[in-house]
Amino acid sequence: MIIVDPVTQEIIEGKLAATVDEMGVVMARTSMSPVIYEVLDFACGLLTREGELVAQMNGITLFTGTFGTQVKSLIALYGDDLEDGDILLTNDPYSGGTHACDFAIVKPIFFDGRILAYAINVAHYLDVGGSVPGSLAPDAISVFQEGLRLPGVKVVRNDRFSGEVLRIIRENVRLPDIAIGDLTAQVATVRVAARRMAELSQKYGVDTVEAAFDHLLATSERQARAAIAALPDGVYEAQDIIDGDGVNTDPIEVRVAITIAGDRLTADFTGCPPAVAGPINCAAGALQSAVRTIFKALVAPQAPSNEGWFRPLAVIAPQGSVFTAEKPSPTGWYYEGSVHASELVWKALAGLMPERFSAGSYTSLCVVYISGKDAAGQPFIHIEPQHGGWGASRDADGANALIALTDGDTYNYSVEVIEARFPLMVRRYALNIEGGSGAGRRRGGFGVIRDYELLEDGASAYCSFGRTETAPWGIEGGASGSANLLQVEDPAGEVSNFGREPHIALKRGDLVRIITGGGGGWGEACSREAELVRRDIEDGYLSKEAARELYGFDERMTG
């Protein structure tokens, strides 16, 4: 057994981190889709030859746990039928992935004739076919309505693109040039990773590099077990509501039981309902990732992610549930379901570690698809995640206008990019003060309001918003937050409200208004310091009337 000296170990780990970051830079600079190069809706990673994650760039949080399951599914599919120069593509939600729009490009990295590691890049494509532009029909009842699936194909053989696969993609998507551009950008990133791993192996030797992988994973595992062992054993439970599935509006009750026993943690989703008719289901890979997101926040939120951290974690869920959907259950809006799995674990652990977890957030990404033709007659598809209010913590008010739990280090579009790329004018972008947030000793953060004016006729929109009825939860007497909402206002001022809506006809002059909710509060509102209430009034966050009603604030009594 090779023992890697500490200096070499640190250098190799630094090289791994630098490699995945370089992959991210290449992707952002060479992709064609603004949802990739502006929003950064992608992530890159490196895995061992057994398919265990050793390095991942900061990117989409929900890909934290899918990389390993996706690569292991490809290893099981191909076995020894992989050669140097092969690059694989998969976008199958039932083989460790998320939804059909997330294309995973995987390259086995060979050194001295055998596989040393795997490089992966997962990115969201603007369109992969299906029944609607953008491919995410909110009322889909089957995965076959959600576009092209390529569950593990060799898109590159002997370092040459497969013409057959490229033709299949081009003929099945609405924006073929953009799709092929994003695909070639992904391939470039995994080739960069292969070069960097070859440099590392040539310098230190492949045996040393593999030993460094093992040491990294084992060290992370020990640290994770120590963090869990420091917590009190017990069973911690939480329940929540998903507001409809896009087909039915009935509330969907979900639950989790977290068991901490010694240095292990188990998340048990037994009792959650079967997969629902609409596309807010997620498959088992996305559930694993949703739980891992919160587990990582529990044991080591600042440390780089790798598979070792998650070895003390077990996730239990019956097959075919809303969190473990199987074919042909639709999963297009999987992040609207999987974020509730994350929030359930978050909610169960919040009281256990109040210095790290907050009250409930706006939760939903509040994504709206707007599509049509621009002034030149060219088709466009605009997709954008929205920011919202996060819950208060024990020690601080909630964050304003922060991206949802599923998305991590991603952004919305700058106003300038929207107006340059699409026939849209941003008329308003402000904090959602009118909607408010959860009152408490520490109040929740505020959501946002963002208005888009349509500049061309013949466009349409669709959306799937969560938390439109069930507001973000408060803690220790803190009030609930506020709900999310989509509005469309016509030039005459008539307003229509939507939550999960498959088709909204739009015309020139219409305003599409996205309203995201505020987070829940922490602690009794009556215990909030008068100075903080006064500051919110002065900052325009709170009216004097609301201050009296919510906090019992009387300026005459406080001077």
N, C-alpha and C positions, 0 to 999 in steps of 0.2 A: 504494500500500500504506500503510495506516494504522499508525503507530507509537504505541503506547499508552505514556504516560509512567509511570514506575515507581510513583508514588503512586496513580494511577488503577488501574493493574494490580493493586496490592495490595488496593485497596478492592473491586474486582470479584471477585477471588478470595475475599476474606473474605465477600462477599455470597453467593457460590455455596456456600461451606461452611455459612454460617448457614442458607441455604435448605434444604439437605438435612437439617440437624439439626432444623429446625423441622418438616419433613415427618415425621421420626422421632418427635418429641414428639406430634404430632397423631395418628399411628398408634397409639402406645402408649396414649394417653388415650381413644381412641374405639373401638378394636377390641373384639370380643366374646369372643375365644378367649384363655384363659390362656396357651396356647403362644405367642401373640403379645405380649400385654401383660405377661406375667411373664418368659417365656423370651427374648423379643425375637427370635423367629424370623422376621425380615423385614429388608429393607434398602431404602433409597431412593437414587435417583441422578438426575443431570442429564446430558444428552448433547447434542452438537451436532446440527445438522440432518442431518449425514451419519451420525449414530449413533455418535459417538466420546465416550466417557465423559469428563466434565470435573470432576465432583464426586460423591462418594459418602459417605453417613454411615457411621460405624462400626457394623457389624452383622454379618450372616452372612458370614464370610470367603469362602465358596465362591461367593457371588454377584459377587465382584470381576470375574470375566471373563465372566459370562453376560449382563450388561446390554447390552453392545454387540452381541453376536451376536443377542440377542432383538430389539432394536430394528431392527437391519439386516434381519432376516428379515421384520419387519412393513413396513419401507420397500419391500422387494422385492415384498411381497405386494400392497400398496395403491398404490404409485406416487403419482400425482397425485390419487388418489381419497380425499383427506383434507381435511376442512374444520374451521374453527374451531368448537369445541364437540364434536368427536369424541373419544372415549376408547376405547382398544382393550384387549382382554383376550386373553391367550394363556397356556396352561399345557402347551405341547407340548414334550416333552423332545428331540424330533428337530429342532427349529428354534431351537436355541441355549439351551433351557431345561434343567431338571433332572429333575423328575418331576411327575406330574399334580397332586400336592398343592400345588405352588408356583404360585400364581396371580400372573401379571405384569400389572399395570395400567399402561398407557402412554398418555400424553397428548401429542399434538403441540401445541407452544406457538407460537401465531401472533402476529406483530407486524407491523403495516402490511401485512396481507394475505398474508404468506408465513411459512413455518415458520422460527422462530428456533432452537428447541431441542426436546428431548423430555424429559419427566419420567417416571420409572419407579418403581414400588413393587412389590416381589416379596415375598409373604408365604405362609407355610405354613398351609394350611387343615386343620382337624381331620378332615374327611371330605369326599371328593369322589365317593362311591359305590364301586363295585367289589365284590369278593367278600367283604370283611371290614370290620367297623367300623374306621375310620381309613384304609382304602383301601390299606394296604401289606402285602398278603399275602406272607409270607416265602418261600412256595413257588410264587408266581405264575410261570407259564411264558409269559405273553403280556401285553402292555400292555393288552389288552382286559379283563383281570381287575383292573386298577388304577384304574378309575373313569373319570369323565367327562373328556374332553379337548375343549378349545375352542381350536383352533389359529389364533388371530387373528380375533376377531370384534369388531364395534363394539358394546360394551356401553352406550355413551352416544352419542347423535346429537343434535346441536344442543342440547347441555347437558341432554338429557332421557334418562333410563334407557330402555333397550329392554325393554319388557315381555316380549317373546318370550324374550330371553336369560335374564332373571331367572326366568321360569317353568321353563325348561330346567334351570337350576341347582337351583331349589327341588325339583323332582321327581326329581332324580338323586342327592341327598345325604341323609345320615341326620339331619343337624342343620341344617335349612334356615334357621332364624332366625339362628343363629350365622354361617352362611356368608354370608348377605345382609348381616348387620351388619359383617362383616369387609370385604366388598366395598365397601360405602358408605364405610367408614373409609379404604380405599385410594384411592377416588375423591377423597375430601376432601383427601388429601395431595397429589395431583398438581394439583389446583386451586389449592392454596396455592402450589405451585411456579410455576404460570402467573402468578399475581398478582405474585409477587416478581420474576420475570423481566421482566414488563411494567414494573414500577417501575424496574428497572435500565436498561432500554432507553430509557424516557422521560427518564431523568436524563442518560445518557451518549451515547445514540444507538445504534442497532442495529449500525452499522458498527464502532463502538468496542468494543461487547460481543463481536462476533464476532472482532475482531482480538485481544482479550484471551484468548478461547478458544484461538486459534491460538498465541499466545505461551506460554500455560500448557503446552500440549501439546509445543511445540518445546523449551521449557526442560527439562521432565521427560525428554524423549528424550535431550537432551545429557547430562544428569546420569546417566542409566542407562547410556549408552554409555561414559562415563568410568569408571563403577564396574566395568563388565565389562572394559574395556581394562586396568585395573589388576591383573587376575587373570592367572595364567599360562595360556597357551594349552594345550589338551590335550583328551583324551577321558576322561571320568570316568563309570564305570559302576556300577550297583547292581542287585541282584536281591532279590526278596522273595516271600513266599507269602501268598495269600489263603486263609483256612481255609474252603473250601466256598462254595457259592452259594445255599443254602437248599433246593435240590432234590437236589444231590449233595454228598457230604462230601469228595470228592477234593480235594486241595490244588491250587490254581491258581497256577502259576508266572508271575510278571510281572517285567519288566526295563525298564531305560532306559539310554540312552547320552547323556550330556551333552557336547556339544562347545562349547568356548570358542575362538573364532577372532577375534582382534582385538577389536572392540567389539560382537560379536554372540554370542548363545548359542542353541544348538539343543538341544531335548529330543526324542530319537528313541525312540519306543516300538515300533519294529519288532521282531517276535519275540514280542510278547505274544499270548496265545491268542485265538481267535475269541470272540464273545459267548457267554456261558454260558447254560445253561437257566434259572437262577434270576435274581432281580431285583437282584443286586448290580452289574449292568452300569451304566455311565454312558455318556451320549451325548457327542458331540464338544464341545459347548458346556461341559459340566461338566469335561471333560478340560482344555480351555483354561484354565478358571478354576482348576483344581487346580494346574496348573503355574505360573500367574501368581501364586498365593498365595506360593509359595516364591521365585519370581523377585523379587517385591517385597521379601521379607525379605532377599534378597541385596543388592539395589541401594540400597534406601532404606526400611527398615522403619518409620520414624517419619513419613514424608511422606504427605500426603493422596494418595489413589489417583486416577489418571486414565489415559486410554489412552496418553498419551505415554510413560509408563514402559515399556510393553510393545512398543513398536515395534522394539527390537533383538532380540526373542524370536521364535523359530520353533518350532512344535510339529509333529512328524511322527508320524503313526500311521496304519496301514492302516485302511480303512473296514471296519466290521463287527466290530471287535475288542471285547474286554471293556471297553475304554475309549472306544470309538467306536461304540456299539451303534446299530443302525438298526431301524426298525419291522419286525416287531412284538416285538422283544426287550424284555423287561420291564426297567424302570429304577426301580421303586419305592424300593428301598434303594440308590439310586445313590451316596449319600454313603459307604456302606461299601466301594464299589469305588473311587470317586474319591479317597478319602483315601489309598489305597495308591499312587495316581499321585503325590500330593503327597509322601508319605513316600519314594518311590523317588528323586525329585529331591532331597529333603532329605538322604537317605542318601548319594547320590552327591557332594553338595557339602560334607558335614559335615567331612571331613578337610581340604578346601580352605580353609574359613573357620571354624576351630574356635571363634573368639571369638563367633560368631553362631549356629551350629547345634549342636544337642545330639544325644545318642544317641536311640534309638527310644522312642516313647511308647506308651501303651495303645491309641492309634489309633482304635478303634471308639467311636461315640457311645453304644453299649450301650443303645439305646432299647428300652423295653418298652411295648407298648400293653396297657392294661387297660380292658375295657369291660363294661357290664352295665346294671343299673337301680339307682337309689338307693332310699332308704327311701320316697320319695314315688311310686315307680314310673316316674320319668323316666329316659330313657337318658343314659348318660354315656360319654365316651371320654377316658381319661387317657393322655397321651403326654408323655414327658419325656426329654431327653438327660441323660446322666450324666457326671460329672467323673471323671478318673483321673490316674494318675501319668505325668509326663513324664520324659524321659531326662535324665541328667546332662550338663552341659557341661564344657568343659575347666577352667573356673574355679569352678564351683559345683555343689552337689547339685541334682538335678532338682526341679521344682515338684511339690508335693502337690496333689491334688484340683483340677486345672485342666481346663477344657473342651477337647474334642478339636480337632485342627488345623482341621477343616472349619468350625467354628462361630464362631470369633472372639469378638466381644463379646456373648456370650449367657450365660444363667444356667440353673440348674435352679430348680425351685419351692422357695419357702420352705415349711417344714413347716406353718405356719399356713394357707397358701393351699390346700395339698393337703387338709388335714383339713376346711377350710371348704367346698371345692367338690366333693369326691368322697367316697364311702363307704369311705375308707381311713384307717388310723391308722399314722403313722410310728413304728415301735417302736425303730428304731436308725438312727443316722447317724454313722459313725465312719470314721477312716482304716483302710485295709486293712493293718494291721500284720502280721496272720497270713500274708497272702499274700507279703509282703515286696516288695523291689524289687531291681534289679540292683546287686550289690556292685561297688565300684571305688574308685579313689582319690577319685573323686566318685561317690556313689551315686545311683541313680535316685530319683525322687519316688514317694510312695505313692498308690495308688488309694483308693477308698472302698467302704464297705459300707452299703447302705441297705435297710432292711426295711419293707415295707408289709403291714399286716394288713388282710384283707378283712372288711368289716363287714356285707356282704350276701351272700346266696346267689345262684347263677346267673350269676356273672361268668366271664369268660375272659380269657386273655392270649395274646400272641404276641410274638416277639422275633427279632432277627437280629444276633447279636454276632459281631464279628470278633476276631482274635487270641485265640481260645480254645485253639488248639494251638501256634501259632507265636508265641513270646514276643517282646516288644520287644528290638531288637538293641543290644548294647553296642559301644563303640569303644575301640580301643587296649588290648585286654585286659580291658575292663570286662565284667562278667557280664550275661547277658540278664535282662530284667525278668520279671514274672509275668503270667499269663494272666487273661482276663476270664471270667466265669461267671454264669449265672442259676440260682438255686436256688428251688424251691418246697418249703416245709416245712408239712406238715399238722399239725393240733392234736395228733396222736399222736407227733409228732417224726420222722416218716418224711420223708426228703429226696430230691428228684429234681433232677437236673442237666440244664441245657439250654444250647444255643448258638444255633443258628438253628432255631426251632420254630414251626410254623404255628398250633398250637392247644393251649392248656393250659387244661383245665377247672378252675375255682376254686370254692371254697365258703367260707362264713363261717368265719373263724378261720384260714384259710390265710395263711402268710407268703410274700410274694414278695420274694426277697432278691437284690439286684443287687450283684455283686462286680466291681469294676474293677481292672485290673492295675497293677503298678508299672513305672516306666520303666527303661530299660537304664542300666548304669553306664559310666563313662569312666575308663580307666586301670586298671592292676593293683590289685586289692584290697589286696595286701600293702604298697602304698605309701601307704595312707591314714594320715593323722596320728593318733596314738594319742588325742590330745585330742578329735578329732572322733568317734572310735569310742566313747570314754567318754561324750561328750555324748549320742550316740544311745541308749546304755544308760540314762542318767539320764532322758532324755525318754520312755522307754518304747518307742522305735522298734526296739530290738534287745535280744534276751536275751543274757546272758553266754555261754551255750552257742553261740549263733549268732555272736557276736563272735569267739570262739575259732576256730570252724569256717571262717568266711568271711574273717576278717581276721588270723588268727593272734594275736589280742589276748590278752595275759596281764596282768591288772591288777597282779599282784605285781611284774612286771618294770618296769612304768611308774610305779609308786608310786601 
